[in-house]
Amino acid sequence: MKRILTILTIAALGVAFTAPAQAGKGKKKGGSEALTKYDTDANGKIDGKEVDAVRAAFAAKEAAAVALDTNSDGVLSDEEIAAAGGKQKKKKKNK
């Protein structure tokens, strides 16, 4: 009986510790979904008229745009839109 309880306890602990690690896998981040949808010129960032499109979509409560509101304050900031574009390359300084 003790052996069965020990095995069940170890199995339960194993599930408890691996479940949080598996929870985020396979989910798309809001930024990458928005980038795919709104980056019409495919330059890897949301800029120009694309920003206007994202703001209009946010006002219409479209899921891809709403997902960009990372701090959930109901306002889409420039920083949140820029973050959707992923890492931006630093410009090299000309000497």
C-alpha positions as CSV (number, residue, x, y, z in Angstrom):
1,M,0.0,0.0,0.0
2,K,2.8,2.4,0.9
3,R,4.5,1.6,-2.4
4,I,1.4,2.5,-4.4
5,L,1.0,5.8,-2.5
6,T,4.7,6.6,-3.1
7,I,4.4,5.9,-6.8
8,L,1.2,8.0,-7.1
9,T,2.8,10.9,-5.1
10,I,5.9,10.9,-7.4
11,A,3.7,10.8,-10.5
12,A,1.5,13.7,-9.2
13,L,4.6,15.8,-8.4
14,G,6.0,15.1,-11.9
15,V,2.8,16.3,-13.5
16,A,2.7,19.3,-11.2
17,F,6.2,20.4,-12.1
18,T,6.0,19.8,-15.8
19,A,2.6,21.3,-16.5
20,P,3.7,25.0,-16.1
21,A,6.6,24.4,-18.4
22,Q,4.3,23.0,-21.1
23,A,1.6,25.6,-20.6
24,G,3.1,28.3,-22.8
25,K,4.4,26.0,-25.6
26,G,2.6,26.1,-28.9
27,K,0.9,29.5,-28.2
28,K,1.5,32.3,-30.6
29,K,2.4,35.6,-29.0
30,G,0.1,38.5,-29.9
31,G,3.0,40.4,-31.4
32,S,3.9,37.9,-34.0
33,E,0.3,37.4,-35.0
34,A,-0.2,41.1,-35.4
35,L,3.0,41.4,-37.3
36,T,1.9,38.8,-39.7
37,K,-1.5,40.4,-40.1
38,Y,-0.6,44.1,-40.3
39,D,3.0,44.3,-41.7
40,T,1.8,44.8,-45.2
41,D,5.1,45.8,-46.7
42,A,6.9,42.8,-45.0
43,N,9.8,44.8,-43.6
44,G,9.5,43.2,-40.2
45,K,8.0,46.1,-38.3
46,I,4.7,47.9,-38.0
47,D,5.2,51.5,-39.2
48,G,3.5,54.3,-41.2
49,K,0.0,53.4,-42.4
50,E,0.3,50.0,-40.7
51,V,0.2,51.7,-37.3
52,D,-3.1,53.4,-38.3
53,A,-4.5,50.1,-39.3
54,V,-3.5,48.5,-36.0
55,R,-5.1,51.4,-34.1
56,A,-8.3,51.0,-36.1
57,A,-8.3,47.3,-35.5
58,F,-7.7,47.9,-31.8
59,A,-10.7,50.3,-31.7
60,A,-12.8,47.6,-33.4
61,K,-11.6,45.1,-30.8
62,E,-9.9,42.7,-33.2
63,A,-8.2,39.9,-31.3
64,A,-4.8,40.4,-32.9
65,A,-4.7,44.1,-32.1
66,V,-6.1,43.7,-28.6
67,A,-3.4,41.1,-27.8
68,L,-0.8,43.9,-28.3
69,D,-2.1,45.7,-25.2
70,T,0.4,43.9,-22.9
71,N,-0.3,46.0,-19.8
72,S,-4.1,45.6,-20.3
73,D,-4.8,49.3,-19.7
74,G,-7.2,49.6,-22.6
75,V,-4.8,51.9,-24.5
76,L,-2.5,50.8,-27.3
77,S,0.8,52.7,-26.8
78,D,3.5,53.3,-29.4
79,E,5.8,51.0,-27.4
80,E,3.3,48.2,-27.5
81,I,2.9,48.5,-31.3
82,A,6.7,48.7,-31.7
83,A,7.1,45.6,-29.6
84,A,4.9,43.7,-32.1
85,G,7.6,44.3,-34.8
86,G,10.0,42.1,-32.9
87,K,13.7,43.0,-32.5
88,Q,14.6,46.0,-34.6
89,K,18.1,46.1,-36.0
90,K,20.3,48.9,-34.7
91,K,21.5,51.3,-37.3
92,K,25.2,51.4,-37.8
93,K,26.9,54.7,-37.4
94,N,28.8,56.0,-40.4
95,K,32.3,57.2,-39.5
